[in-house]
Structure formats: C-alpha cells, structure tokens
Amino acid sequence: MTRNNSWYENDSRFIPGHWQPAVLVDLALSRGIDSHRLLRGTGLFHEDLQAGRARLSAQQFLQLIENSERLLAAADTRFLFGQRLLPGYYGAASHALQHSADLGQALDTLCRHRALLSPLLSPRVLLDEKNVYVYWLDSCGAGAQQRFLVESAMTALLAMSRWLGGMPLPWKVSIAQPQPRQVEQYWVNFGEDVRFDAPVDLLSLPREFLHQAWPSASPTAGLAAQQQSLQHLQELGFDASFLDSLYRHLLANLRRQPQLESVALALGMSPSTLKRKLQKHGTHFQQQLDLARKHMALYLYQIKGQSNDEVAAYLQFHDSTNLRRSFKRWTGLAPSVLRQFWQSD
C-alpha cells in the first residue's frame, strides 16, 4: 500500500523560488518584462525570490510559466529556459547530476531526485537491446503548460548531455503534435532528426552511449552529493508527486483491471477523496488509466515486439479489435502505422 503522505500535490509549497522558478524569472527580466506583471497572480514578490525565502507550489510555478509565455510571446522561450535548467544550481541534487560518471548515472539521478530536479514533470527511462528511451509524465496537472514543460525538459537533457559528455549525442526526438509553422526552433535546439505527429513525446538514443565516460565526473563528490540529496528528500517526506504515484500503481496493476475503488484503497484513501484529488489536478480516473494503458501498449509493441492479440490480452481487452480502436484514440495511430512510424528513417 502506498502511504498517503509519501507524495506532493499541486498545492504543496516546497519548490524553492530561487531554483527553477528563478531561471524563468531571470530569462523574462533579461528581455525587459516588468517583474510585477510577471509575478501577477502567483502570490510572489521578486524580493522574496532574491532573498531565497520563497517556497512555491506547482500551481504557483505553472502560473509563472503562463505569465512568462504570454508576456514574452516568443517561440524560443521554452528552449532558452530548458538550456538553463540542468544541472542547475539546486543544491546537492545538482552537484550529484554534474558529477555523474556517464549518461546512465545522470538519468538515474534525474529520476531518483525528480522532486528536486524536475518537480513539475516526472522523467521515466526505458531500455531495450538497442536503445534508451526517455519520456516525461505530468506531475501536478500542468494543463495548457505541459507542452512548454515537455519541450523545455527535452532541451535541458540534450543540452546537459552535450555539455557534461563533451560532445553532442545522436538523440532522436519525437514530438506528439503536428509540425508547427515555426519549426526552425526545433531544428536549432533538437537537430534535424525530429519527428512530429508522434504517439508520445520521446527522446531515444543508441544504448552504446549510455555508459561512455564523461570527462568532468568526480565519483567521490558525486556520491557525497547523492547522499546529501537523499537526506533532503527524507526531510521533505516525499520523492514523487501524487499523479506519479498513481501512475506507478496503475502501470503495475494493469493486468488486474484496476478500478477506482480498489486503487483508492491501495493509495490509502476513500474513492471520493481520490476523485477530489484527481479533480484538483485537472484530470480524472479514466484519463489516468488510459495514459497508463497507452504507455504500456507502446512498450509492448515497440520494445517487446508483441502482437495485437498479446497486447490485448495483457491490457485485458476482449479482443484485438477493441484494442486497435482504443489505441488509435490514445495515440492517433493504428498499431500497424506505429510500427512503420518507428521503423522509418
């Protein structure tokens, strides 16, 4: 059973304002945006950010992002923000990230310390025989700001791996939206190997790059920073968000056909409380269940190479026809087209 105090929610005020929020504030101020207009509706004052006193909730941070996008009105805002995010200056977690021995250790640090390094999005890593895959989950109900967050996170990981690894890596980028008119920003920041209309926002890389040694690594300093960061998480009392905890439970129990009542019991709350929490985060149970099913279907098709019948049986669909119908609703693609999408050059 998951303890109901082992996560943070979108109104939990624990994000230091002088960490990730300050990166966005300074970017906006550098482009002439007035701080009062930038912070309107957030309940924050610039002086508190500067003094290191402010602790933000995800709701406040998302309002700051909304204000920034509206006031800056520039296609490159999310990319410039992402370039500044990692390793960052976020205490011991950033030191641990900066002293990673290789990309594999950096990804492990990013996932384990996500509440500190990526509080609004939860990174997830998958491996198959040839590739490593990275995708992100909405941690706090990002709503209209999720596109900004995902593309910033992609930019951050690409920029960090290039800097700490000492060279650009051959990442492939999949974007779950149609190709925009201002596609040049994607080419500049992601390279030319960008695919739009993808079933999921995803970064992939040949597995051989996962354990290539990084020249700036310091194992002793990195290990000490890992321990300090874990202590920080223990003091906070959580290492993941409510939505992330729910997703992990659903993903692990898909073969049992999870229902709202049984999931609420497993999370230590009543069904009505679970409904209220989901509503507070701008979602509902069926939406979260479909997200877990979608990701599991993609995993089974792409990484495990399973057939329609095998995937349908795993996800407890009566037949493959119902699965194909649902899969197209989740991703916009039929399973047969999915295979062509990933296998095309």
C-alpha positions as a printed NumPy array, in Angstrom:
array([[  0.   ,   0.   ,   0.   ],
       [  1.252,   3.491,  -0.837],
       [  1.367,   5.822,   2.163],
       [ -0.857,   8.831,   1.577],
       [  1.83 ,  11.192,   2.895],
       [  4.561,   9.937,   0.557],
       [  3.854,  12.343,  -2.286],
       [  3.43 ,  16.023,  -3.01 ],
       [  0.411,  17.618,  -4.646],
       [ -0.027,  20.693,  -6.794],
       [ -0.647,  22.921,  -3.772],
       [  2.362,  21.658,  -1.761],
       [  4.707,  24.609,  -1.271],
       [  8.185,  23.109,  -1.372],
       [  9.81 ,  24.355,  -4.624],
       [ 12.499,  26.952,  -3.735],
       [ 11.782,  30.093,  -5.7  ],
       [ 15.481,  30.698,  -6.305],
       [ 15.812,  27.325,  -8.074],
       [ 13.929,  26.534, -11.32 ],
       [ 11.439,  29.425, -10.995],
       [ 14.312,  31.938, -10.746],
       [ 15.716,  30.654, -14.045],
       [ 12.486,  31.61 , -15.787],
       [ 12.169,  34.902, -13.903],
       [ 15.688,  35.966, -14.884],
       [ 15.065,  34.994, -18.504],
       [ 11.939,  37.168, -18.588],
       [ 13.63 ,  40.085, -16.831],
       [ 16.54 ,  39.937, -19.293],
       [ 14.022,  40.601, -22.05 ],
       [ 12.566,  43.658, -20.382],
       [  9.491,  42.129, -18.716],
       [  8.335,  44.014, -15.615],
       [  8.634,  41.817, -12.507],
       [  5.23 ,  42.88 , -11.13 ],
       [  3.467,  41.853, -14.332],
       [  5.487,  38.642, -14.479],
       [  4.548,  37.599, -10.931],
       [  0.909,  38.707, -11.084],
       [ -1.413,  36.02 ,  -9.774],
       [  1.401,  33.941,  -8.283],
       [  1.306,  35.425,  -4.79 ],
       [  5.062,  36.021,  -5.041],
       [  7.343,  39.039,  -4.734],
       [ 10.659,  39.388,  -6.534],
       [ 12.371,  40.398,  -3.302],
       [ 11.421,  37.082,  -1.695],
       [ 12.854,  35.163,  -4.637],
       [ 16.085,  37.119,  -4.41 ],
       [ 16.344,  36.532,  -0.663],
       [ 15.796,  32.779,  -1.062],
       [ 12.722,  32.86 ,   1.195],
       [ 10.001,  31.861,  -1.266],
       [  8.665,  28.327,  -1.486],
       [  6.324,  27.753,  -4.402],
       [  3.631,  25.218,  -5.094],
       [  3.3  ,  23.687,  -8.539],
       [  0.208,  25.842,  -9.059],
       [  2.241,  28.998,  -8.464],
       [  5.049,  27.809, -10.727],
       [  2.574,  26.974, -13.502],
       [  1.05 ,  30.454, -13.186],
       [  4.539,  31.911, -13.55 ],
       [  5.055,  29.863, -16.712],
       [  1.72 ,  31.003, -18.114],
       [  2.596,  34.645, -17.421],
       [  6.037,  34.238, -18.983],
       [  4.716,  32.695, -22.182],
       [  2.059,  35.375, -22.551],
       [  4.339,  38.331, -21.822],
       [  7.365,  37.141, -23.779],
       [  5.276,  35.884, -26.721],
       [  8.384,  34.32 , -28.287],
       [  8.8  ,  30.929, -29.945],
       [ 12.168,  30.336, -28.295],
       [ 11.173,  30.869, -24.632],
       [ 10.779,  27.196, -23.739],
       [ 14.066,  26.301, -25.417],
       [ 16.033,  29.091, -23.724],
       [ 14.514,  28.074, -20.399],
       [ 15.453,  24.438, -20.996],
       [ 19.046,  25.293, -21.886],
       [ 19.458,  26.858, -18.446],
       [ 17.788,  24.114, -16.364],
       [ 20.311,  21.287, -15.914],
       [ 22.416,  20.52 , -13.974],
       [ 21.22 ,  23.762, -12.394],
       [ 22.008,  25.267,  -9.004],
       [ 19.602,  23.246,  -6.899],
       [ 21.782,  22.16 ,  -4.018],
       [ 23.203,  18.664,  -3.627],
       [ 20.962,  17.169,  -6.335],
       [ 22.567,  19.409,  -8.955],
       [ 26.054,  18.545,  -7.696],
       [ 25.22 ,  14.849,  -7.986],
       [ 23.981,  15.37 , -11.524],
       [ 27.008,  17.412, -12.541],
       [ 29.435,  14.758, -11.268],
       [ 27.696,  11.83 , -12.995],
       [ 30.119,   9.28 , -14.403],
       [ 28.071,   8.864, -17.582],
       [ 24.645,   9.406, -19.098],
       [ 23.214,   6.317, -17.414],
       [ 24.108,   7.623, -13.968],
       [ 22.801,  11.081, -14.862],
       [ 19.438,   9.643, -15.929],
       [ 19.252,   7.592, -12.732],
       [ 19.97 ,  10.72 , -10.665],
       [ 17.418,  12.745, -12.592],
       [ 14.729,  10.1  , -11.95 ],
       [ 15.566,   9.39 ,  -8.303],
       [ 15.779,  13.081,  -7.366],
       [ 12.987,  14.292,  -9.665],
       [ 11.133,  16.103,  -6.885],
       [ 14.151,  18.417,  -6.608],
       [ 15.44 ,  18.5  , -10.188],
       [ 12.143,  18.304, -12.098],
       [  9.206,  18.971,  -9.754],
       [  6.597,  19.602, -12.466],
       [  7.454,  16.634, -14.706],
       [  8.482,  13.106, -13.809],
       [ 11.141,  11.645, -16.142],
       [ 10.917,   7.939, -16.994],
       [ 13.608,   5.799, -18.641],
       [ 13.187,   2.556, -20.59 ],
       [ 15.784,   0.301, -22.218],
       [ 15.677,  -2.308, -24.926],
       [ 18.507,  -4.197, -26.584],
       [ 19.454,  -1.285, -28.841],
       [ 18.179,   1.984, -27.379],
       [ 17.456,   4.053, -24.301],
       [ 14.147,   5.925, -24.244],
       [ 13.211,   8.92 , -22.087],
       [  9.726,  10.345, -21.637],
       [  8.041,  12.571, -19.07 ],
       [  4.847,  12.447, -17.033],
       [  2.788,  15.394, -15.873],
       [  3.414,  15.538, -12.12 ],
       [  0.948,  18.186, -10.993],
       [ -1.735,  18.904, -13.602],
       [  0.138,  21.182, -15.992],
       [ -2.78 ,  21.643, -18.362],
       [ -2.01 ,  24.155, -21.095],
       [  1.583,  24.486, -19.855],
       [  2.501,  20.827, -20.443],
       [  3.824,  21.426, -23.964],
       [  6.12 ,  24.17 , -22.63 ],
       [  7.353,  21.882, -19.855],
       [  7.987,  18.812, -22.012],
       [  9.93 ,  20.669, -24.674],
       [ 11.911,  22.523, -22.01 ],
       [ 12.749,  19.2  , -20.371],
       [ 13.864,  17.722, -23.691],
       [ 16.054,  20.747, -24.352],
       [ 17.522,  20.515, -20.844],
       [ 18.515,  16.857, -21.205],
       [ 20.042,  17.348, -24.653],
       [ 21.99 ,  20.419, -23.527],
       [ 23.219,  18.75 , -20.332],
       [ 24.36 ,  15.557, -22.073],
       [ 26.217,  17.631, -24.669],
       [ 27.973,  19.727, -22.02 ],
       [ 28.865,  17.021, -19.497],
       [ 29.646,  14.452, -22.171],
       [ 31.857,  16.847, -24.081],
       [ 30.098,  16.257, -27.408],
       [ 26.611,  16.22 , -28.957],
       [ 24.882,  12.845, -28.867],
       [ 22.735,  11.431, -31.694],
       [ 19.397,  11.805, -29.916],
       [ 16.221,  11.197, -31.887],
       [ 13.324,  13.436, -30.908],
       [  9.646,  12.547, -31.235],
       [  7.057,  15.288, -30.699],
       [  3.398,  14.442, -30.096],
       [  1.982,  17.349, -32.062],
       [  1.781,  18.404, -35.712],
       [  4.769,  20.198, -37.184],
       [  4.445,  23.887, -36.232],
       [  4.915,  26.75 , -38.63 ],
       [  7.986,  27.964, -36.704],
       [  9.817,  24.65 , -36.988],
       [ 13.25 ,  26.295, -37.127],
       [ 13.446,  26.468, -33.32 ],
       [ 13.071,  22.69 , -33.144],
       [ 15.842,  22.148, -35.669],
       [ 18.152,  24.572, -33.856],
       [ 17.602,  23.009, -30.438],
       [ 16.859,  19.369, -31.26 ],
       [ 18.737,  18.874, -34.516],
       [ 17.181,  17.798, -37.776],
       [ 16.169,  14.314, -36.574],
       [ 12.815,  15.49 , -35.209],
       [  9.578,  13.623, -35.905],
       [  6.214,  15.261, -35.392],
       [  2.766,  13.641, -35.062],
       [  4.383,  11.033, -32.794],
       [  2.286,   8.868, -30.458],
       [  4.232,  10.206, -27.459],
       [  6.85 ,  12.856, -26.646],
       [ 10.054,  10.853, -26.535],
       [ 13.84 ,  11.032, -26.713],
       [ 15.761,   7.968, -27.885],
       [ 19.462,   7.222, -28.189],
       [ 21.569,   4.174, -29.102],
       [ 22.348,   2.284, -25.912],
       [ 26.093,   2.342, -26.579],
       [ 26.202,   5.991, -25.456],
       [ 24.66 ,   5.217, -22.075],
       [ 27.927,   4.273, -20.356],
       [ 30.541,   6.298, -22.196],
       [ 32.637,   8.01 , -19.521],
       [ 32.063,  11.729, -19.015],
       [ 35.279,  13.754, -18.682],
       [ 34.186,  16.038, -15.833],
       [ 32.944,  13.311, -13.47 ],
       [ 34.077,  13.239,  -9.848],
       [ 32.867,   9.973,  -8.274],
       [ 33.688,  10.893,  -4.682],
       [ 31.991,  14.303,  -4.86 ],
       [ 29.079,  12.768,  -6.75 ],
       [ 28.486,  10.051,  -4.151],
       [ 28.558,  12.55 ,  -1.29 ],
       [ 26.102,  14.784,  -3.151],
       [ 23.797,  11.816,  -3.778],
       [ 23.647,  11.101,  -0.047],
       [ 23.001,  14.746,   0.817],
       [ 20.216,  14.959,  -1.76 ],
       [ 18.577,  11.777,  -0.472],
       [ 18.674,  13.281,   3.017],
       [ 16.915,  16.366,   1.659],
       [ 14.177,  14.176,   0.186],
       [ 13.79 ,  12.349,   3.502],
       [ 13.341,  15.681,   5.248],
       [ 10.685,  16.698,   2.716],
       [  8.894,  13.39 ,   3.264],
       [  8.379,  12.51 ,  -0.412],
       [ 10.222,  11.819,  -3.629],
       [  7.347,  11.87 ,  -6.137],
       [  4.033,  13.555,  -6.851],
       [  0.526,  12.234,  -6.289],
       [ -0.029,  11.767, -10.036],
       [  3.294,   9.973, -10.395],
       [  2.441,   7.644,  -7.518],
       [ -0.947,   6.908,  -9.06 ],
       [  0.635,   6.222, -12.46 ],
       [  3.137,   3.779, -10.975],
       [  0.351,   1.893,  -9.212],
       [ -1.816,   1.734, -12.33 ],
       [  1.086,   0.625, -14.52 ],
       [  1.958,  -2.192, -12.127],
       [ -1.634,  -3.435, -11.9  ],
       [ -2.997,  -3.153, -15.435],
       [ -3.473,  -6.908, -15.724],
       [ -5.847,  -6.752, -12.736],
       [ -8.169,  -4.257, -14.46 ],
       [ -7.804,  -1.541, -11.793],
       [-10.994,   0.157, -10.667],
       [-11.314,   3.465,  -8.852],
       [-12.401,   1.798,  -5.608],
       [ -9.517,  -0.677,  -5.458],
       [ -6.966,   1.973,  -6.432],
       [ -8.258,   4.357,  -3.763],
       [ -7.881,   1.596,  -1.166],
       [ -4.324,   0.877,  -2.306],
       [ -3.459,   4.585,  -2.024],
       [ -4.918,   4.78 ,   1.464],
       [ -7.977,   6.952,   0.794],
       [-11.669,   6.753,   0.02 ],
       [-12.96 ,   6.75 ,  -3.588],
       [-14.469,  10.202,  -3.062],
       [-11.123,  11.564,  -1.835],
       [ -9.347,  10.089,  -4.84 ],
       [-11.893,  11.721,  -7.135],
       [-11.38 ,  15.088,  -5.418],
       [ -7.61 ,  14.863,  -5.689],
       [ -7.815,  13.99 ,  -9.375],
       [-10.174,  16.884,  -9.993],
       [ -7.801,  19.22 ,  -8.15 ],
       [ -5.082,  18.143, -10.563],
       [ -7.249,  18.74 , -13.625],
       [ -7.821,  15.099, -14.502],
       [ -9.997,  12.065, -13.753],
       [ -9.529,   8.363, -13.167],
       [-10.288,   7.136, -16.685],
       [ -7.832,   9.633, -18.167],
       [ -5.046,   8.405, -15.896],
       [ -5.908,   4.768, -16.564],
       [ -5.854,   5.373, -20.32 ],
       [ -2.465,   7.08 , -20.008],
       [ -1.007,   4.038, -18.252],
       [ -2.591,   1.716, -20.829],
       [ -1.243,   3.806, -23.683],
       [  2.303,   3.752, -22.357],
       [  2.155,   0.029, -21.617],
       [  0.815,  -0.666, -25.129],
       [  3.647,   1.37 , -26.654],
       [  6.149,  -0.549, -24.519],
       [  4.733,  -3.937, -25.501],
       [  4.564,  -3.074, -29.186],
       [  7.853,  -1.216, -29.556],
       [ 10.183,  -2.788, -27.033],
       [  8.723,  -6.267, -26.557],
       [  7.569,  -6.688, -30.164],
       [  4.264,  -8.231, -29.149],
       [  1.306,  -8.845, -31.457],
       [ -2.121,  -7.218, -31.259],
       [ -3.565, -10.299, -29.563],
       [ -0.785, -10.407, -26.969],
       [ -1.136,  -6.719, -26.129],
       [ -4.924,  -7.031, -25.953],
       [ -4.607,  -9.955, -23.533],
       [ -2.149,  -8.071, -21.302],
       [ -4.354,  -4.986, -21.132],
       [ -7.481,  -7.079, -20.564],
       [ -9.269,  -6.142, -23.79 ],
       [-11.829,  -8.652, -25.035],
       [-10.263,  -8.752, -28.475],
       [ -7.677,  -7.02 , -30.662],
       [-10.356,  -5.001, -32.485],
       [-11.272,  -3.164, -29.282],
       [ -7.588,  -2.63 , -28.558],
       [ -6.925,  -1.141, -32.012],
       [ -9.862,   1.216, -31.585],
       [ -8.662,   2.375, -28.174],
       [ -5.034,   2.623, -29.276],
       [ -5.96 ,   4.912, -32.149],
       [ -7.94 ,   7.076, -29.738],
       [ -4.939,   7.271, -27.378],
       [ -2.245,   7.937, -29.966],
       [ -3.919,   8.937, -33.235],
       [ -2.273,   5.926, -34.904],
       [ -3.225,   2.341, -35.602],
       [ -0.748,  -0.258, -34.244],
       [  0.345,  -1.145, -37.786],
       [  1.124,   2.518, -38.528],
       [  3.   ,   2.765, -35.229],
       [  5.476,   0.145, -36.368],
       [  6.011,   1.988, -39.648],
       [  6.473,   5.28 , -37.786],
       [  9.277,   3.994, -35.537],
       [ 10.984,   1.929, -38.211],
       [ 11.083,   4.659, -40.872],
       [ 14.279,   6.654, -41.315]])
